[in-house]
């Protein structure tokens, strides 16, 4: 019997847990459609404080917790919780840390002020997601990253985690979405993002502007395939990545039934 191909969705947001843009619903539909079409599916997202644990029946996965994620010479405990996606037999894993995610707001405080540690939170989430997969011991054939906060994952897969057995055959899809913030991730973002000696300064060049578009640019640069997840996307990114030699690209299609994504997953996992 052939083993099912495995797809891992790593996202900022996913219905019904958190809906920041329209792509949250698409991630939900993609996960369910992939699951219904014979793929083995798992999902990872941040456990922001606005995600209601009781309503969504989150519970801690003790066997996976206890990981410390090292970022910028500090260790941050990673707590992992899980919920079953409503109306689907698949699991969503939530990455939590008391200092970084247990807040009543997501990226801005009650006065709409940008959290100064959003850069650190991004690096923690990207590294934490990949460390979680190592702990799973569950090698994904395709990793689909969506949302600016996942933008470092394609880079990390090509550098720091390149020789990890669990990612040996993983292909990465990255979705460029709409810009949702105008702030920067701070002057130290590139330093914080450089989590290993395997990453060279030139590798971080696409992220140098440390803004919303830069995270999308970096993710698309290192991904094996690119999709556009919104109609209103930075025009420079459309020009840069709309047609790119050597990579499969899916344009945004509001009328899509998502079978083009399933075909993309199938092609990449061959």
ABEGO torsion letter per residue (X at the ends): XBBBBBBBBBBABBOAABBABAAAAAAAAAAAAAAAAGBBBBBBBBBBAABBAAAAGBBBBAAABGBBBBBGGBBBBBBBBBBBBBGBBBBBBBBBBAAAABBABAABBAAGBBBAAAAAAAAAAAAAAAAAAAAAGBBBABBBBBEAAAAAAAAAAABAAAABAAAAABBBBBBBBBBABABBAEAAAAAAABABAABBAAAAAAAAAGBAAAAAAAAAAABABBBBABABBBAAAAAAAABBBGBBBBBBBAABAGAAAAAAAAAAAX
